Amino acid sequence: MKIGISLSGGGARGIAHIGVLRALLENGIYPDIIAGTSAGSIIGALYAAGKSPDEMLDFVKDSSIWKVFRVGLPNKGLASLIYLQERLADAIEEDSFETLQRRLFIAITNLMTGKLEIISEGELYKTVMASSAIPLVFQPIKIGENLYVDGGALENMPVKPLLGLSDAIIGVNVMPNVPVEEKEVNSMLGIATRCFEMAIWANTRPNLKRCNVIVEPTKVRNYNIFQFNKYQELHDIGYEAAKLAMPDIKAKLSDQIPST
């Protein structure tokens, strides 16, 4: 049985993916094919490279959000993602999709054409960087003749590349649509943040319907997308959410096992 898993974008909230994967592995569920956007592409690349949950968590612990921005402000106020490239090179020996242990698909947004592209071959580091380039925060990444930004601009939880290749698909959405209180949207920043989240939810909703089972760690809503220093809490939220969903996950995966 081939299990596909889609890991959504969500900045620091994406650390919850590590906890979800830990719970799945502990229960004998080993996703074979991965699709990811932004933070989901980073965790997806590490998992596809054969890294354990502990190694993935160490990757986050050993990374510094301040270094992410250290090369910032040279290009119209946008920060560089060179540090992410360095960290990926430290963790994953070869810069190639083809050398990964599991098949990986990454969503990126082409700024020039305005279209989504799903990449599954060629340069790995630059593709992950492009998928993680949050618009208006990080510099776009140039690949070939085009500039690319965060895949979440068009598809925050890619599922289509898993269809036809997987017997069952698990979707992990760390940008859930959770109602907010009035005090959270009574400022320009609050309104902008909420509109950003709603736009992400709008492009995620169709793909939720394509999954056999969904894991949504709703408590990540209490953390902003740059709180990487809360890595243990975010990991634990993902772990607990997956554990609570495990009976449903096992039941729905069992339903997809072909009869013999």
Salt bridges, closest charged atoms under 4 A:
ASP54 OD1 - ARG22 NH2 2.85
GLU86 OE1 - ARG70 NH2 3.16
ASP90 OD2 - ARG87 NH1 3.69
GLU181 OE1 - LYS183 NZ 3.67
GLU184 OE1 - ARG221 NH2 3.26
GLU197 OE2 - ARG13 NH2 3.35
GLU197 OE1 - ARG194 NH1 3.69
GLU197 OE1 - ARG221 NH2 3.48
ASP236 OD1 - HIS235 ND1 2.90
ASP248 OD2 - LYS252 NZ 3.40
